[in-house]
Amino acid sequence: MTGIFKANNPSGNAILFVYALLLKLPMFLHIHPPQAQPQDGILYKLLLQYLYTPAIAIPAIYSSVTFILLFIQAISLNKIMNNQRMIKQVNNLTGMSFLLITSLFSEWFSLSAPLIVNTFLIWIFGRLCTLYNNPNPKAAIFNIGLVAGLCTFFYFPSVAFILLIMVGIIIARPFRLQEWITGLAGIVTPAYIFASWLFIFGRWKTFHFPGLSISYPHFFGNKWAYAALCLLGISTAAGIYFVNNNFTRQVVQTRKSWQLLFLYIAVAAIVPFINAGLNFSYWILLVVPLSPFAAAAFFYPKKKIFALLLHWVMFGIYVAVGFFFK
């Protein structure tokens, strides 16, 4: 299976689509209507209200939207990896890894605010990777900040990703104060527009700022969840090992992109501790930066048995979680 995605196949997206249908089948067999959490933003809650009426007649609409988002995220992240030559050969392993990892936990089968935010964050990561030689960096940085600010209206704790943007700009480009100010202006623009709307329509007193608090996120997992976490750790550690082995052979731009991914992991690991709740869905934010390292673990080993064993054990956990154990 990994050999199919390792090859530079012109019909790679079509194969990924079939693979996605296979992995996401439990979402359509066991539909989990999304539930808004206290940390979720106003745009996510409005989306759920918009989907509520059609979902009464067609409950699968939640699963359909979730599937579309996951597939778009998989091919978008895979395209970034190939465009930046982050793995020495064009392949579809990152998309495969993303789809496989997001199938390991049943909490990731539903439409959540962090899942939606992942779409924006992949776009932001792609733009940060191209800042190094961007001919119009100020416009790109403003747009990056604008999208980051918009993310907080879907999932408020994603405000932590402002750190990814500001440090990411330092990694991608020499420090210029004007570019930082431009980025900050983009970040605050959505909040400014929303505040203006509240003031103009006299709804200022109806809005309650969610605030910021740091607490320990609870994890209620069974043996399959812990097995999945172990495999994620193994694939990530192996991927980091192979990436480091090939790091000096890569061009400057590619090395900067990997540095951004390391930073991405650090920030995404912080987010669940902000306004933490009892829902495991927010950990899906880590899947985006972990998938490229998992792809490296599938690509680089000279002995095919490691990649095959890793894939099929993860696939087995997916089958157990998706079809037999909840």
Sequence and secondary structure as in RCSB ss.txt:
>XXXX:A:sequence
MTGIFKANNPSGNAILFVYALLLKLPMFLHIHPPQAQPQDGILYKLLLQYLYTPAIAIPAIYSSVTFILLFIQAI
SLNKIMNNQRMIKQVNNLTGMSFLLITSLFSEWFSLSAPLIVNTFLIWIFGRLCTLYNNPNPKAAIFNIGLVAGL
CTFFYFPSVAFILLIMVGIIIARPFRLQEWITGLAGIVTPAYIFASWLFIFGRWKTFHFPGLSISYPHFFGNKWA
YAALCLLGISTAAGIYFVNNNFTRQVVQTRKSWQLLFLYIAVAAIVPFINAGLNFSYWILLVVPLSPFAAAAFFY
PKKKIFALLLHWVMFGIYVAVGFFFK
>XXXX:A:secstr
 HHHHHS  TTHHHHHHHHHHHHTHHHHHS       TTB HHHHHHHHHHHHHHHH THHHHHHHHHHHHHHHH
HHHHHHHHTT SSS  SHHHHHHHHHTTS GGGGS  HHHHHHHHHHHHHHHHHTGGG SSHHHHHHHHHHHHHH
HTTTBGGGGGHHHHHHHHHHHHS   HHHHHHHHHHHHHHHHHHHHHHHHTT GGG       B        HHH
HHHHHHHHHHHHHHHHHHHHHGGGS HHHHHHHHHHHHHHHHHHHGGGBT  S GGGGGGGHHHHHHHHHHHHHS
 SSHHHHHHHHHHHHHHHHIIIII  
